[in-house]
Amino acid sequence: MLSLPLKKRLCFLLKLVCFVSFVLIFCEFLIYYVAIFQCQWPEVEVGAHAGKKATSVLKAMFLADTHLLGEIKGHWLDKLRREWQMERSFQTAVWLLQPDIVFILGDIFDEGKWSSPQAWADDVRRFRKMFKYPISTELVVVVGNHDIGFHYEMTAYKVNRFEKVFNFTSGKLITRKGINFVLVNSVAMEGDGCALCRTAEAKLVALSHKLNCSQQHYPLYRSSDAECSGEDSAPPEEKNIPFKEKYDVLSQEASQKLMWWFHPRLILSGHTHSACEVLHAGKIPEISVPSFSWRNRNNPSFVMIG
């Protein structure tokens, strides 16, 4: 028979194991359900959609800047932690919210601009595992500067590699439930007449009369995030830092072109890692989507539009 002190020690050890197990399960699995269960799709005014069934309303979810780490800068422990967080967040959100379509607005990878063919294949494999989705949901991916490099680093090889994997083409039109989305390679909006830039702009001009909603990685030009507010906006010490054209935001010229060509009802972008709502020319709203990675911010999130 076990002595009483030994029984007490075993009982304490069992309780400790149960407590630690519960904490791990809650913090690494259940917490995502608790947080995302509080998210709700925007209510659609009946008067504005008279005669339309609820099923005709498109439920779209927008993510940005996942920045999957690569083999050069990515430590294995950092990869493991950040990718687990994003995978659990995404899988939980898709299961609970059941979006019709999910857009990821660029910078899918952190080192796509440097990746060797082998490293690229490994990054793509990990991405597909993390962001797998049911047949009822569609996933659309937009290119960012970390995927193909800034303009001076962008090559036809990198662009074609990205397009082949994600079926992305700048100027591609996607129409779902009567809403037109045009995908823009904002890295190619340099305005210097390079071959890739000319091709991208020509496709956009050809589609300009069909656009309702534009999606790209770079935001349209704004001087800073000084006017941005909300818990997902940039921290106070960063809001007044001036943005650099063609690096932090599109140039004023490229921004005017996009608005002039398309007169979009809505623009969605990423890149800054912080949320912001801006009204361009007094009538064209833009939403900058915050980063989805804990590596870029302590409160990653996504945008839901219905």
C-alpha positions as CSV (number, residue, x, y, z in Angstrom):
1,M,0.0,0.0,0.0
2,L,1.1,3.6,-0.7
3,S,1.9,5.7,2.3
4,L,-0.2,8.8,2.9
5,P,2.5,11.3,2.1
6,L,3.2,9.5,-1.2
7,K,-0.5,9.6,-2.0
8,K,-0.7,13.3,-1.4
9,R,2.3,13.9,-3.6
10,L,0.8,11.8,-6.4
11,C,-2.5,13.6,-6.0
12,F,-0.8,17.0,-6.1
13,L,1.2,16.0,-9.2
14,L,-2.0,14.8,-11.0
15,K,-3.8,18.1,-10.2
16,L,-0.7,20.0,-11.4
17,V,-0.6,18.1,-14.7
18,C,-4.4,18.6,-15.2
19,F,-4.1,22.3,-14.5
20,V,-1.1,22.8,-16.9
21,S,-2.9,20.7,-19.6
22,F,-6.0,22.9,-19.3
23,V,-4.0,26.1,-19.5
24,L,-2.2,24.9,-22.6
25,I,-5.4,23.7,-24.3
26,F,-7.2,26.9,-23.5
27,C,-4.3,29.3,-24.4
28,E,-3.3,27.5,-27.5
29,F,-6.6,26.3,-28.9
30,L,-9.8,27.3,-27.2
31,I,-8.8,31.0,-26.8
32,Y,-9.2,31.5,-30.6
33,Y,-12.8,30.3,-30.4
34,V,-13.5,32.6,-27.5
35,A,-12.1,35.7,-29.3
36,I,-13.5,35.1,-32.8
37,F,-16.9,34.0,-31.6
38,Q,-17.4,37.7,-30.7
39,C,-17.0,38.7,-34.4
40,Q,-20.2,39.3,-36.3
41,W,-20.9,40.1,-40.0
42,P,-22.1,43.7,-40.6
43,E,-25.9,43.9,-40.7
44,V,-27.3,44.8,-44.2
45,E,-30.1,47.3,-44.3
46,V,-33.2,45.6,-45.7
47,G,-34.3,48.8,-47.5
48,A,-31.0,49.1,-49.4
49,H,-31.4,45.5,-50.7
50,A,-35.1,45.2,-51.1
51,G,-36.2,42.0,-52.8
52,K,-32.8,40.3,-52.3
53,K,-32.3,37.2,-50.3
54,A,-29.8,37.0,-47.5
55,T,-27.8,34.5,-49.5
56,S,-27.2,37.2,-52.1
57,V,-25.1,39.2,-49.7
58,L,-21.4,38.4,-50.2
59,K,-19.5,37.7,-47.0
60,A,-15.8,38.7,-47.6
61,M,-12.9,38.5,-45.2
62,F,-9.7,40.4,-45.7
63,L,-6.3,39.6,-44.3
64,A,-2.9,41.2,-44.9
65,D,0.8,40.8,-44.3
66,T,1.1,37.3,-43.0
67,H,4.9,37.3,-43.5
68,L,5.6,33.6,-43.3
69,L,9.3,33.5,-42.2
70,G,11.9,32.1,-44.6
71,E,15.1,30.2,-44.3
72,I,17.4,33.2,-44.1
73,K,15.9,35.2,-41.2
74,G,13.4,32.8,-39.8
75,H,14.4,31.0,-36.6
76,W,12.6,27.6,-36.3
77,L,11.0,28.5,-32.9
78,D,9.8,31.8,-34.2
79,K,8.3,30.1,-37.2
80,L,6.6,27.4,-35.1
81,R,5.0,29.9,-32.8
82,R,3.9,32.5,-35.3
83,E,2.6,30.0,-37.8
84,W,0.7,28.1,-35.2
85,Q,-1.0,31.3,-34.1
86,M,-2.0,32.3,-37.6
87,E,-3.1,28.8,-38.5
88,R,-5.4,28.5,-35.5
89,S,-6.7,32.0,-36.0
90,F,-7.5,31.4,-39.7
91,Q,-9.0,28.0,-39.3
92,T,-11.1,29.1,-36.4
93,A,-12.3,32.2,-38.3
94,V,-13.2,30.2,-41.4
95,W,-15.1,27.5,-39.4
96,L,-17.0,30.0,-37.2
97,L,-17.7,32.8,-39.7
98,Q,-18.0,30.8,-42.9
99,P,-17.0,33.5,-45.3
100,D,-17.8,33.2,-49.0
101,I,-14.4,34.5,-50.0
102,V,-11.1,35.4,-48.3
103,F,-8.6,37.9,-49.7
104,I,-5.0,38.1,-48.4
105,L,-3.6,41.5,-49.5
106,G,0.0,40.8,-50.1
107,D,3.3,40.0,-48.2
108,I,2.3,36.4,-47.9
109,F,5.9,35.6,-47.4
110,D,8.7,37.5,-45.6
111,E,11.5,36.4,-47.9
112,G,9.8,35.7,-51.3
113,K,12.0,38.4,-52.9
114,W,15.1,36.3,-51.9
115,S,13.8,32.7,-51.9
116,S,15.6,30.0,-53.8
117,P,13.4,27.6,-55.7
118,Q,13.7,25.1,-52.9
119,A,13.0,27.6,-50.1
120,W,10.0,29.0,-52.1
121,A,8.5,25.5,-52.5
122,D,8.8,25.0,-48.7
123,D,7.2,28.3,-48.0
124,V,4.3,27.5,-50.3
125,R,3.8,24.1,-48.7
126,R,3.6,25.7,-45.3
127,F,1.2,28.4,-46.5
128,R,-1.1,25.8,-48.0
129,K,-1.2,23.8,-44.8
130,M,-1.9,26.9,-42.6
131,F,-4.5,28.5,-44.9
132,K,-6.4,25.5,-46.1
133,Y,-10.0,26.2,-46.6
134,P,-13.3,24.3,-47.3
135,I,-14.9,24.0,-50.7
136,S,-17.5,26.5,-49.7
137,T,-14.9,29.2,-49.3
138,E,-12.7,30.8,-52.0
139,L,-9.2,32.1,-51.3
140,V,-7.7,34.9,-53.3
141,V,-4.1,36.1,-52.8
142,V,-2.7,39.5,-53.9
143,V,1.0,40.1,-54.4
144,G,3.1,42.3,-52.1
145,N,6.7,43.7,-52.1
146,H,8.0,40.9,-49.8
147,D,6.7,38.3,-52.3
148,I,8.4,39.7,-55.4
149,G,10.6,42.5,-54.1
150,F,10.3,46.3,-54.3
151,H,10.2,47.7,-57.8
152,Y,14.0,47.7,-58.2
153,E,14.1,44.0,-57.1
154,M,11.0,42.8,-59.1
155,T,11.7,40.5,-62.0
156,A,9.6,38.6,-64.4
157,Y,10.8,35.4,-62.9
158,K,9.5,36.3,-59.4
159,V,6.2,37.7,-60.7
160,N,5.6,34.6,-62.8
161,R,6.5,32.3,-59.9
162,F,3.9,34.0,-57.7
163,E,1.3,34.1,-60.4
164,K,1.7,30.4,-61.2
165,V,1.2,29.3,-57.5
166,F,-1.6,31.7,-56.6
167,N,-3.3,32.2,-60.0
168,F,-2.8,35.9,-59.5
169,T,-2.6,38.4,-62.4
170,S,-2.5,42.2,-61.9
171,G,-5.7,43.6,-63.4
172,K,-7.5,40.3,-62.8
173,L,-11.3,40.8,-62.4
174,I,-13.2,38.7,-59.9
175,T,-17.0,39.0,-59.8
176,R,-18.9,37.4,-57.0
177,K,-22.6,38.1,-56.3
178,G,-22.7,41.2,-58.5
179,I,-19.6,42.8,-56.9
180,N,-16.5,43.3,-59.0
181,F,-13.0,43.1,-57.5
182,V,-9.9,44.1,-59.4
183,L,-6.6,42.8,-58.1
184,V,-3.7,45.2,-58.4
185,N,0.1,44.5,-58.4
186,S,0.8,47.8,-56.6
187,V,4.6,47.1,-56.8
188,A,4.3,47.6,-60.6
189,M,2.6,51.0,-60.2
190,E,6.0,52.8,-60.2
191,G,5.2,54.9,-63.2
192,D,8.7,54.6,-64.8
193,G,7.5,52.7,-67.9
194,C,9.2,49.4,-67.1
195,A,8.0,46.4,-69.1
196,L,6.2,44.8,-66.1
197,C,4.7,48.2,-65.2
198,R,3.4,48.9,-68.7
199,T,1.7,45.5,-68.8
200,A,0.1,45.9,-65.4
201,E,-1.2,49.4,-66.2
202,A,-2.5,48.3,-69.6
203,K,-4.6,45.6,-68.0
204,L,-6.0,48.0,-65.4
205,V,-7.0,50.5,-68.1
206,A,-8.8,47.8,-70.0
207,L,-10.8,46.9,-66.9
208,S,-11.4,50.4,-65.6
209,H,-15.1,50.5,-66.6
210,K,-15.9,47.4,-64.6
211,L,-14.5,48.2,-61.2
212,N,-16.4,48.4,-57.9
213,C,-13.7,47.5,-55.4
214,S,-9.9,47.7,-55.8
215,Q,-7.5,45.5,-53.8
216,Q,-3.8,45.9,-53.6
217,H,-0.9,45.7,-51.2
218,Y,0.3,49.4,-51.1
219,P,-2.2,52.0,-49.8
220,L,-3.0,55.0,-51.9
221,Y,-1.0,58.1,-51.1
222,R,-1.4,59.6,-47.7
223,S,1.1,61.7,-45.8
224,S,1.0,59.6,-42.6
225,D,-1.3,57.7,-40.3
226,A,-1.9,60.8,-38.2
227,E,-5.7,60.8,-39.0
228,C,-6.1,57.1,-38.3
229,S,-7.9,56.0,-35.2
230,G,-9.1,52.9,-33.4
231,E,-7.5,50.1,-31.5
232,D,-6.0,48.5,-34.6
233,S,-4.4,51.7,-35.8
234,A,-0.7,52.5,-35.5
235,P,0.6,53.3,-32.0
236,P,0.7,57.1,-31.1
237,E,4.5,57.3,-31.5
238,E,4.3,56.1,-35.1
239,K,1.2,58.0,-36.4
240,N,3.0,61.2,-37.3
241,I,6.0,59.7,-39.0
242,P,5.8,60.8,-42.7
243,F,5.2,58.1,-45.3
244,K,7.6,57.8,-48.2
245,E,6.1,57.6,-51.6
246,K,6.7,54.3,-53.6
247,Y,7.9,52.7,-50.3
248,D,5.2,53.1,-47.6
249,V,2.4,54.2,-49.9
250,L,1.8,54.6,-53.7
251,S,3.0,57.8,-55.3
252,Q,0.5,60.6,-55.7
253,E,0.6,60.1,-59.4
254,A,-0.2,56.4,-59.2
255,S,-2.9,57.0,-56.6
256,Q,-4.6,59.6,-58.9
257,K,-4.4,57.1,-61.8
258,L,-6.2,54.4,-60.0
259,M,-8.9,56.7,-58.7
260,W,-9.3,58.3,-62.2
261,W,-9.4,55.0,-64.0
262,F,-11.8,53.2,-61.8
263,H,-13.8,55.6,-59.5
264,P,-14.0,52.6,-57.1
265,R,-16.6,52.3,-54.4
266,L,-14.0,50.9,-52.0
267,I,-10.2,50.4,-51.9
268,L,-8.6,47.8,-49.6
269,S,-4.9,47.6,-48.9
270,G,-2.3,46.3,-46.5
271,H,1.5,47.0,-46.1
272,T,1.5,49.4,-43.2
273,H,0.6,46.6,-40.7
274,S,-1.9,48.9,-39.0
275,A,-5.5,49.7,-39.7
276,C,-6.7,52.9,-41.1
277,E,-9.8,54.3,-42.8
278,V,-9.2,57.2,-45.3
279,L,-11.5,59.1,-47.5
280,H,-9.9,60.1,-50.8
281,A,-11.1,63.0,-52.8
282,G,-13.9,63.4,-50.3
283,K,-15.8,60.3,-51.6
284,I,-13.6,57.2,-52.2
285,P,-13.1,55.2,-49.0
286,E,-10.0,53.1,-48.4
287,I,-9.5,50.6,-45.6
288,S,-5.9,49.6,-44.7
289,V,-6.1,46.1,-43.2
290,P,-3.8,45.4,-40.2
291,S,-1.3,42.6,-40.3
292,F,-2.5,39.1,-39.4
293,S,0.8,38.1,-37.8
294,W,1.7,38.4,-34.1
295,R,5.3,39.1,-35.3
296,N,4.2,42.5,-36.7
297,R,1.8,43.6,-34.0
298,N,0.4,42.4,-30.6
299,N,-3.2,42.5,-31.7
300,P,-3.4,41.1,-35.3
301,S,-6.8,41.1,-36.8
302,F,-8.8,41.0,-40.1
303,V,-11.6,42.9,-41.7
304,M,-15.1,41.5,-42.4
305,I,-17.3,43.1,-45.1
306,G,-20.8,41.8,-45.9
